[in-house]
Amino acid sequence: MEYVYETPLGTLKIYAAGGRWSLFVLDDVYGQYDDPVAAADDVALHVTGNADFDLTEIEVPSGLDGWDKIRCRRT
């Protein structure tokens, strides 16, 4: 499962792998979380660790409201 949010800087993703959730900010991993809501909240608060995103005023809703939920196909 994956959650995606498009911003003017690029795509933000929260991706499930190995029982944890990874936060991708502009194609780099910036955190591992127990649940996707915690990752989305860090994005909304601009505390991802990626200065290119964190120092912007791009508004992202807290929680997963507004994120697109994508089911990943296994091959």
Steps between C-alpha positions, in 0.01 A plus 500: 500500500617851426374851564596779261471879526596731214662835581649775283847367599420140410338185630488393864444130572428284801574139417446179700796263514605241754232588752604868510411810300768695314465869420644603165547874452602589146625144432712458816401311817467730800347281768362168615169493686271253673198642319441717195312771691813586702695542175228720350492713815877563475442617143217733610722643777798539263727287721601236245873571510506616137583872510388553139148406607498594871594864436213553255152622581334223300184401685441129551207380712571305818416131495438329170220731381591613152757225442428257215491136611659262252500122516833363387493192284731218593678326217 
